[in-house]
Amino acid sequence: MPMTWEETIQYIRTKPEYRCLVEKAYLEEDLPLNVERFLKSEEFRQTLAILKKYQPNAINILDIGAGNGVSSIAFALSGYKVTAVEPDKSETVGAGAIRKLKEHYQLSNVEVFEAFAEELPFPEETFDIVYARQCMHHARDLERFVAEASRVLKQGGVFFTARDHVVLDEQDKKWFLDTHPLQQFYGGENAFTAEEYKNAMQKAGLQIVQEIRHFDSVLNYYPSTKDEIENYKEKQIKLREAHLIRKIGFLGRLSFFKKLYHLYLDKKVGEILPLYERNIPGRMYSYLCIKP
Ligand SMILES: C[S@@+](CC[C@H](N)C(=O)[O-])C[C@H]1O[C@@H](n2cnc3c(N)ncnc32)[C@H](O)[C@@H]1O
């Protein structure tokens, strides 16, 4: 029998080899500590910047799949009126944890609902922003998940999904699931192709304004830093170019052949992928949509 998500987190908290993951995923037992870290993160700074750019006067924000509440509480502390939706009841990683944090910070601008995204208990056109962090890829019914988000969004409102796993095909999905560090315990991971996410958004009548791919922003590649990503890119370029020289000799040193080789490798998987997402299992994307 697989563990629940709550049991998984309680278990990995006792294992030193998962220490870093627990910290970076804001899953410490000390709930306010997670919030303080998320509040100070570059990811949250960029999230606020994007939301302010597209919805400068937003008041109401719905946080779908809010987990232990790090983002809901961070939004509330930043002045938004927050509605957190989370199907898991637990006080470790679910709605119970969000309620504890609400009390800890004495917040009157947070409401917590136990519900699934596919059936949101709110009337149409309620929210200025609908936000979902690392949640949409868990959808049991992706089209319904996104259609519900769109339904409860006001006209002109923003649907912002952060850090969803993207796979290229079934084989790539298997690789992602096989390599995911927690899948062996709880078995609840999932991912969709970028096309599946985008089709669901378009079908729900949303206009996709930004597709933020894995290496485009710290929003996705956190906990890596910008410097680490630059080093990684340079290393990948050098590896490819050394390989080219081994294959075709001195011609491989000419920029024309180098460019051609990069194009060839990028296209090999049927799509040009910026540096080199296909080496990252379940690479993460974020999307910003507007309800026209
Ligand atoms: C990886 S956690 C992310 C939690 C939180 N958003 C964060 O970033 O820390 C995914 C969350 O989505 C919730 N979830 C899974 N399926 C869902 C669904 N269909 N509708 C809403 N939430 C869902 C899970 O219970 C879990 O708390």
PDBQT file of the ligand as one rigid body, heavy atoms in Angstrom, charges set to zero:
ROOT
HETATM    1  C1  LIG A 301       2.835  19.637  -4.974  1.00  0.00    +0.000 C 
HETATM    2  S1  LIG A 301       1.548  20.148  -3.940  1.00  0.00    +0.000 S 
HETATM    3  C2  LIG A 301       1.673  21.924  -4.084  1.00  0.00    +0.000 C 
HETATM    4  C3  LIG A 301       1.127  22.638  -2.883  1.00  0.00    +0.000 C 
HETATM    5  C4  LIG A 301       1.290  24.134  -2.895  1.00  0.00    +0.000 C 
HETATM    6  N1  LIG A 301       0.565  24.743  -3.989  1.00  0.00    +0.000 N 
HETATM    7  C5  LIG A 301       2.754  24.509  -2.953  1.00  0.00    +0.000 C 
HETATM    8  O1  LIG A 301       3.195  25.014  -3.985  1.00  0.00    +0.000 OA
HETATM    9  O2  LIG A 301       3.470  24.287  -1.968  1.00  0.00    +0.000 OA
HETATM   10  C6  LIG A 301       0.096  19.804  -4.895  1.00  0.00    +0.000 C 
HETATM   11  C7  LIG A 301      -1.174  20.105  -4.132  1.00  0.00    +0.000 C 
HETATM   12  O3  LIG A 301      -2.293  19.995  -5.012  1.00  0.00    +0.000 OA
HETATM   13  C8  LIG A 301      -3.335  19.343  -4.324  1.00  0.00    +0.000 C 
HETATM   14  N2  LIG A 301      -4.192  18.717  -5.352  1.00  0.00    +0.000 N 
HETATM   15  C9  LIG A 301      -4.017  17.529  -5.968  1.00  0.00    +0.000 A 
HETATM   16  N3  LIG A 301      -5.003  17.324  -6.851  1.00  0.00    +0.000 NA
HETATM   17  C10 LIG A 301      -5.805  18.402  -6.813  1.00  0.00    +0.000 A 
HETATM   18  C11 LIG A 301      -6.994  18.773  -7.487  1.00  0.00    +0.000 A 
HETATM   19  N4  LIG A 301      -7.535  17.994  -8.397  1.00  0.00    +0.000 N 
HETATM   20  N5  LIG A 301      -7.565  19.952  -7.169  1.00  0.00    +0.000 NA
HETATM   21  C12 LIG A 301      -7.002  20.775  -6.250  1.00  0.00    +0.000 A 
HETATM   22  N6  LIG A 301      -5.875  20.459  -5.577  1.00  0.00    +0.000 NA
HETATM   23  C13 LIG A 301      -5.286  19.303  -5.846  1.00  0.00    +0.000 A 
HETATM   24  C14 LIG A 301      -2.648  18.351  -3.417  1.00  0.00    +0.000 C 
HETATM   25  O4  LIG A 301      -3.480  17.966  -2.336  1.00  0.00    +0.000 OA
HETATM   26  C15 LIG A 301      -1.424  19.124  -2.992  1.00  0.00    +0.000 C 
HETATM   27  O5  LIG A 301      -1.629  19.847  -1.820  1.00  0.00    +0.000 OA
ENDROOT
TORSDOF 0
